[in-house]
Amino acid sequence: MAKTPKAPKSRLVHIVDEVPQLDDHEGPLVMVQVLDGFLDAGNAAVRAARYLVESAATAPVVATFDVDAFHDYRARRPPVTFARDHYEDYDTPRLVVRLLRDTGGTPYLLLHGPEPDNRWEAFARAVREVVERLGVDTVISLGSVPMAVPHTRPLTLTHHANNSELVTVESPWQGELRVPSSAQVLVEVRLGEWGHDALGFVAHIPHYLAQLDYPQAAASLLEQVEYAGRLTIDLTELHEEAAARDHEIATYLEENEEVGEVVKALERQYDAFNRAEQSGANLLAPNQPLPTADDLGREFERFLAGLEDDGHDGDD
């Protein structure tokens, strides 16, 4: 890609003038981007970002965006604690870039916080300034969407990039789809126009688990970050969390036969789809109807309610 002139300094982002930790770094610098509020079924991307921060020895902020310029407070009101007769612990929205290190000591950046509600073009220009000031080589975006897939089959992801050479897995999608955009998507598009590489991964979350934390997807997203960013991340605790969630779901399905039948119907449809795809036949496999929307709605309202109920009585 041809390089374009650097972006002028913006008042919408403050970048630390000196970052000594990056001075001695040799090799490419990766920045992971996670903007919560959209494209986050199962809280997968946000959980991944939180895991990176929580598992880091240090996570200093090296850039801060002017959140007042991007956040719609009336649409997403920050929480505050009312303690007896006064307010405290106002949860200020923060949109920041942190400096992290992988298990081998390699530095990388994490841009995370609430997705801007407005001024997306200005936000994209501010991200460009961070990329150019801190010497970022590649931006990796994470997201997740609900799909009509069973949790008992391998979790799949969609790969995308503004440079076709960065896409290492052939896309199963044929043709084009018109979908709602996001600030994260716009950043990837604009960075490509400005000569900067950006790619991303979107995890496909079983739609009946989209409202619950699904750590298995968070782990899968971070595995892709490891591969694409040439990083090493210890995912042991996240895999343990995912195993506990899977056990919880399996236990519930064993005890609720009607919900289990809906999952089995999704499994049959999923397997038929894969067989048809591998054989090159029509992807709409015959004699394998999906459950109706009403069936799914009824059964999975009960499913979610059952997972959220810990089985104890009210006194506990």
C-alpha positions in Angstrom: 0.0 0.0 0.0 1.2 3.5 -0.8 1.8 5.6 2.3 0.0 8.9 2.7 1.0 12.0 4.6 0.7 11.7 8.4 -2.5 12.9 10.1 -2.4 16.3 11.8 -2.5 16.3 15.6 -6.0 16.0 17.0 -7.5 17.4 20.1 -9.7 14.3 20.5 -6.8 12.1 21.7 -3.9 12.7 24.0 -0.9 10.5 23.4 1.9 10.1 25.9 4.9 12.0 24.5 7.5 9.4 25.4 6.9 5.6 25.8 10.4 4.2 26.8 9.0 0.7 26.8 8.7 0.9 23.0 12.0 2.6 22.3 14.0 -0.6 22.5 11.4 -2.8 20.8 12.4 -4.4 17.5 9.9 -5.9 15.2 6.3 -5.2 14.3 3.9 -3.5 16.9 0.4 -4.8 17.1 -2.7 -2.9 18.4 -5.8 -4.9 19.4 -9.0 -3.0 19.1 -12.2 -3.8 21.1 -15.0 -1.3 21.2 -17.9 -2.6 23.3 -21.6 -1.8 22.6 -21.9 -3.6 19.2 -20.7 -6.8 17.6 -20.3 -8.4 21.0 -22.7 -11.4 21.4 -21.8 -13.5 24.4 -19.6 -10.6 25.6 -16.8 -12.4 23.8 -14.7 -9.5 22.6 -15.1 -7.4 25.8 -14.2 -10.5 27.9 -11.1 -11.0 25.8 -10.0 -7.4 26.3 -10.7 -7.6 30.0 -8.7 -10.8 30.3 -5.7 -9.2 28.6 -5.7 -6.3 31.1 -6.4 -8.5 34.2 -3.6 -11.0 33.3 -1.1 -8.3 32.6 1.6 -7.4 35.2 1.2 -3.7 34.2 -1.2 -2.0 31.8 -0.2 1.7 31.6 -2.4 4.0 29.5 -0.4 5.5 26.6 -3.3 7.3 24.9 -6.6 8.7 26.0 -9.5 9.7 23.8 -11.8 12.6 24.7 -14.8 10.5 25.7 -17.0 13.5 26.0 -16.7 14.1 22.3 -17.9 10.6 21.4 -20.2 9.4 24.2 -24.0 9.9 24.3 -24.6 9.9 28.0 -28.4 9.9 27.7 -28.3 6.8 25.5 -25.8 5.0 27.7 -25.9 6.4 31.2 -22.9 5.5 33.3 -23.7 3.8 36.6 -23.2 5.5 40.0 -23.6 4.2 43.6 -26.1 5.8 45.9 -24.8 5.1 49.4 -27.5 5.9 52.1 -27.5 9.7 51.6 -25.0 10.5 48.9 -23.6 9.5 45.5 -20.2 8.0 45.0 -18.2 5.8 42.7 -19.3 7.3 39.4 -18.2 5.0 36.7 -16.5 7.3 34.2 -16.5 6.0 30.6 -12.9 5.6 29.4 -11.7 5.0 25.9 -8.0 4.4 26.1 -4.9 2.7 24.6 -2.9 0.5 27.0 0.6 -0.9 26.7 0.7 -4.6 27.5 3.3 -7.4 27.1 2.8 -11.0 26.2 4.2 -13.9 28.2 7.5 -13.6 26.2 7.8 -9.9 27.0 6.8 -8.6 23.6 4.9 -5.3 23.8 1.6 -4.7 22.1 -1.2 -2.2 22.5 -4.9 -2.6 23.4 -7.5 0.1 22.4 -10.6 -0.6 24.4 -13.7 1.2 25.8 -17.2 2.1 24.7 -17.8 2.4 21.0 -18.2 6.1 20.0 -21.9 7.1 19.6 -21.0 9.8 17.1 -18.2 11.5 15.2 -16.9 8.2 13.8 -14.8 9.9 11.1 -13.1 12.1 13.7 -12.5 9.0 15.9 -11.0 7.1 12.9 -8.6 10.1 12.4 -7.7 10.0 16.1 -6.9 6.3 15.9 -4.8 7.0 12.8 -2.8 9.5 14.9 -2.2 6.8 17.6 -1.1 4.3 14.9 1.4 6.7 13.4 2.7 8.3 16.6 3.3 5.0 18.3 4.5 3.1 15.2 1.7 0.5 15.0 2.2 -1.9 12.1 -1.1 -3.8 12.4 -4.5 -3.3 14.0 -6.5 -6.4 15.0 -10.2 -6.0 15.7 -12.3 -8.4 17.7 -16.1 -8.9 17.6 -18.8 -11.6 17.8 -22.3 -12.1 16.4 -25.2 -14.4 17.2 -25.6 -17.3 14.7 -28.0 -20.2 14.4 -25.3 -22.7 15.4 -25.2 -25.2 18.2 -22.6 -24.8 21.0 -21.8 -28.5 20.7 -20.0 -28.0 17.3 -16.6 -26.3 16.7 -16.8 -22.5 17.1 -16.2 -20.7 13.8 -15.0 -17.3 13.0 -15.1 -14.8 10.1 -11.8 -13.4 9.1 -11.6 -9.9 7.4 -8.9 -7.4 6.5 -8.3 -4.2 4.5 -5.4 -6.0 2.8 -6.3 -9.3 1.1 -2.8 -10.6 1.9 -3.7 -10.6 5.6 -6.6 -13.0 5.2 -5.1 -16.5 5.6 -8.3 -18.4 5.8 -10.7 -18.7 2.9 -14.0 -17.0 3.6 -17.1 -19.3 3.5 -19.2 -16.3 2.4 -20.0 -16.0 -1.3 -21.3 -12.8 -2.7 -22.0 -9.7 -0.6 -24.0 -8.8 2.5 -25.3 -5.4 3.6 -24.9 -5.2 7.4 -25.1 -2.4 10.0 -21.7 -0.7 10.3 -19.8 0.2 13.4 -17.0 2.6 14.5 -14.6 -0.4 14.6 -15.4 -1.3 11.0 -15.0 2.3 9.8 -11.5 2.4 11.5 -10.5 -0.7 9.5 -11.8 0.8 6.2 -10.2 4.2 6.8 -6.8 2.8 7.9 -6.7 0.9 4.6 -7.3 4.1 2.7 -4.5 5.7 4.7 -2.0 2.9 4.0 -2.2 1.0 7.3 -2.9 -2.7 7.7 -5.9 -3.7 9.7 -7.6 -7.1 10.1 -10.1 -8.7 12.4 -12.0 -11.7 13.6 -15.7 -12.2 14.4 -16.8 -15.2 16.4 -20.1 -16.9 15.7 -22.0 -17.3 19.0 -24.9 -19.7 19.4 -27.8 -17.3 19.4 -29.4 -18.8 22.5 -26.2 -17.9 24.4 -25.8 -14.4 23.0 -27.0 -12.8 26.2 -24.7 -14.8 28.5 -20.9 -14.6 28.9 -19.4 -17.2 26.5 -15.7 -17.4 27.5 -15.0 -20.1 24.9 -15.5 -17.5 22.1 -13.2 -15.0 24.0 -10.5 -17.7 24.1 -10.9 -18.4 20.4 -10.6 -14.7 19.5 -7.4 -14.4 21.6 -6.0 -17.5 19.9 -6.4 -15.7 16.6 -4.7 -12.6 18.1 -1.7 -14.9 19.0 -1.4 -16.2 15.5 -2.0 -12.9 13.6 0.0 -10.8 16.0 2.8 -13.3 16.7 2.2 -13.0 20.4 2.1 -15.6 23.2 -0.8 -15.3 25.7 -1.5 -17.6 28.6 -5.1 -18.6 28.2 -5.2 -21.2 30.9 -7.7 -19.4 33.2 -9.9 -18.4 30.3 -10.1 -22.0 29.1 -11.0 -23.1 32.6 -13.7 -20.6 32.7 -15.0 -21.8 29.3 -15.0 -25.4 30.5 -17.0 -24.5 33.6 -19.6 -22.7 31.4 -19.8 -25.7 29.0 -20.4 -28.0 31.9 -23.1 -25.7 33.2 -24.9 -25.7 29.9 -24.5 -29.5 29.4 -26.0 -30.1 32.9 -28.9 -27.9 32.2 -29.6 -29.6 28.8 -29.6 -33.0 30.5 -32.2 -31.9 32.9 -34.4 -30.2 30.3 -35.3 -32.5 27.5 -37.4 -30.0 25.5 -34.5 -27.5 25.3 -32.1 -30.3 24.4 -34.3 -31.3 21.5 -34.0 -27.8 20.1 -30.2 -28.0 20.3 -30.3 -31.4 18.6 -32.3 -29.9 15.7 -29.6 -27.2 15.3 -27.0 -30.0 15.3 -28.8 -31.8 12.5 -29.1 -28.7 10.5 -25.4 -27.7 11.1 -24.2 -31.2 10.1 -26.4 -31.3 7.0 -25.0 -27.9 6.0 -21.4 -29.0 6.4 -22.0 -32.2 4.4 -23.7 -30.2 1.6 -20.9 -27.7 1.6 -18.2 -30.3 1.4 -19.9 -32.1 -1.5 -20.6 -28.9 -3.3 -24.3 -29.5 -3.2 -27.1 -27.0 -2.4 -26.3 -25.6 1.0 -30.0 -25.7 1.9 -30.1 -29.3 2.8 -33.4 -31.1 2.3 -35.5 -32.7 5.0 -33.6 -30.8 7.8 -35.9 -28.0 8.9 -34.8 -25.5 11.5 -37.0 -25.0 14.6 -39.4 -22.2 14.1 -38.8 -18.8 15.6 -41.6 -19.3 18.1 -40.1 -22.7 19.1 -36.7 -21.2 19.6 -38.1 -18.2 21.5 -40.1 -20.2 23.9 -37.5 -22.8 24.6 -34.5 -20.5 25.0 -36.3 -18.0 27.2 -36.6 -21.0 29.5 -33.0 -22.0 28.8 -31.6 -18.6 29.8 -33.8 -18.4 32.8 -32.6 -21.8 33.9 -28.9 -20.9 33.5 -29.3 -17.7 35.5 -31.0 -19.6 38.3 -28.3 -21.1 40.6 -30.8 -23.6 42.0 -30.8 -22.1 45.6 -33.8 -20.8 47.4 -34.4 -17.2 48.1 -32.9 -17.4 51.6 -29.5 -18.0 50.0 
